[in-house]
């Protein structure tokens, strides 16, 4: 595959993430969690100082970090699993793509958490929480269809769905944004997964044309 990395690179044995060595996997994981480290270093006290509501705003970062850990660290294996679930677009899911997309997601979650009690922060919270919620639905559908464990299913069901339901109720009670704005932002997040699948199909088609 175009994006496969040889096991012989740097002399490290063993593979995960569909061909990437454990050594390089470690470097990728570190880069993924850089936004989390920066948040802990610079934004943790700010969130803690704003009370319970800010912990709801920090919920996407906490939940997404645990979800990424389940998908790629322990038990891991998301990329290999996805190749079996959607083989027609699996070539699009390169390690670089996974790192970049998940790092951006964690960075956005960190910004939402630091934004605190503000209309913009709440609106962005609804967008990112919508993305996480539909990601959970994706995992549930995959488990039902394949009748086997999907890396990320536990954290998505245990964290993403309750966060979307309970967190939305809590934020709406605070009246930081009107219902119409909240629903609109949630709808924007819903379109992400449609765009993502179309993008994977486009990338896979382009890569197939290069062979």
N, C-alpha and C positions, 0 to 999 in steps of 0.2 A: 504494500500500500504506500501511497505517496507520503503519508504522515507517519509511517512507522519508523521507529528508531531502533537501531540494531542493539542486541543484547551485549555485543562486544564493546560498545562505546564505553570508554573510561575503564574497561576491564571489570565492570561490575556484573555479576551474574544475577539471574532472576528477573522476572518481568511482571508488570502489572500495567493497568491503563492501556492494554492492547499493544504491548510491544515496547513501551518505554521502560528503561531500567529503573530499579528501585532507587538508585542514586539520583537520577534525574527526576524521578517521581517526587523524591523528597524536596528537591529544589522547587518543583512546581507547587507543591503543597505550601511551602514557605511563602511563595509569591502570592498564593491565594489568600492567605490569612494576614497579609500586610495591612489591609484596611482595618481588620479587627484589632491588631496590635496598636495601630495608630489611635484607634478609638479609645482603647483602654488607657493609653498613655495621655491622651489630651481631652477626651470628652466624658470620661466616666464620672468625675466629680460633678460635672455640670448636670448630667442626667440625674444622679443621685440627689442633687439639691433641689430638683423640681417635683419631687414626690411621686405618688403612685402613677399618675397619668404619664409621666415621662418614661416610666418602666414599660407601659404599654407601647409607647413610641419606640422604645428600644427593642421591643419584642421581635420585629422582623430580623434584626441583626443577630440576636441570640438564636432564634429558630433557624435562620439560614446557615449560620455557622455550624450548628449541630447537624443540619441536613447535609451540608457539604462533607462533613466528617464521615457521616454514614455512607455517603455515595462513593467516596474516593479513598478513605483511610481505613475505617473498620466498620463493617466487614469489607466495604469497597466493591470494586468490580462493576461500576456503573457502565463504563464504556463498552466492556465486553457484553454485558447484558443488553445494552441498547442495540448492539450489532445483531443480536439474535431477535430482538423485538421488532426492529425496523431495518432489516438488512439492505433495503433499497436506498437508504440515505446514510448508512453507517459510515461511509467513507468521508462524509462531511464533518463527522464528529471527531476532529483531530484533537490531540492533547493541547495544542496551542489555543484552539478555539475554546475548549473547556476552561482552561485557565483564565483567558481573557474575559469570557462571559461571566464566570462566577466571581472573578475579582471585581468586575464592575458592579455586579449585583451587591456584593458585600460592602463596597464603597458607598453605594447609594443608600443602603440600609444604615450605614454608620452616619451619613449626613442627615438622614431623617431623624435618627435618635438625638443627634446633637442640636438639631433645629428646635426641639422642645415644643412648648405650647405656643404655636403660631398657626394661622390659617394655612400658610404655605407648607409648613411641616406636616399638618394634618392631611392636606390634600395629597401630598407626596406619599404619605403613609398609606392612604387608600389605594394608590396606584401600585405600590410595591407589594402590599398585602394581597391585592387581587392576583398579581403574578404568582405569588406563593400559593394562594388558594387553588388556582387552576393547575399548578404543578402537582399539588396533592391529588387532584382529580385525575390527572394523567397517570400517576402511579397506581391509583386504585383501579382504573380501567385496565392498565397493563397487567396487574395481578389477576384480575378476573379473567382476562383473555388468555394469559399464559399459564395460569394456575401454579405459579411459583413466585418465590420472593423477588421483589424488585428493590435493588439498592436505593434507599431513600424513603421507602414506604412507611417505615415506623415513625420517623421524625415528621414526615409530611402529614400523616394522619393525626399523630399525637400533638403536634405543635401548630402546623399551618392552618388547619381547619378551625380549631378552637380560637386561635389568634384572630382569624378573620371574623368569626362570629361574635365572640365576646369583646374583642378589641373595638370592632366597629360600633357595637352597642355603647361601649364606654365613651368613645370619642364623640359620638353623636349626642350623648347626654351632656357633654361639656359644651356643646354648641360652638365648637371652633370653626366648623364649616356647615353650611346648609345641607339638607338632605340631597338636594338636586346636584350640588357640587360633589358630594361624596359618591353618589351613584354614577355620575359622569366619570369621575376618576377611577372608580372600580371597573367601569366599562372599558376605559383606556387600557388598564392592565390586562383585561381579558383578551384583547386583540394581540397581545405579545406572543402568545403561543401559536396563534394562526400564522403570524408573521414568521416565527421561528421555524415552523415546519416547512413553510414555503421556501424559506432561505436555505434550509438543509437540502431540499429537493433541487434547488438551483445549483448549490455548490456540488452536490453529488453528480448532477448531470454534467457540470463543467469539468469535473475531475475525470469522469468517464470518457469525455471527449479528448482528454489529453493522453489517454492510454494508447 
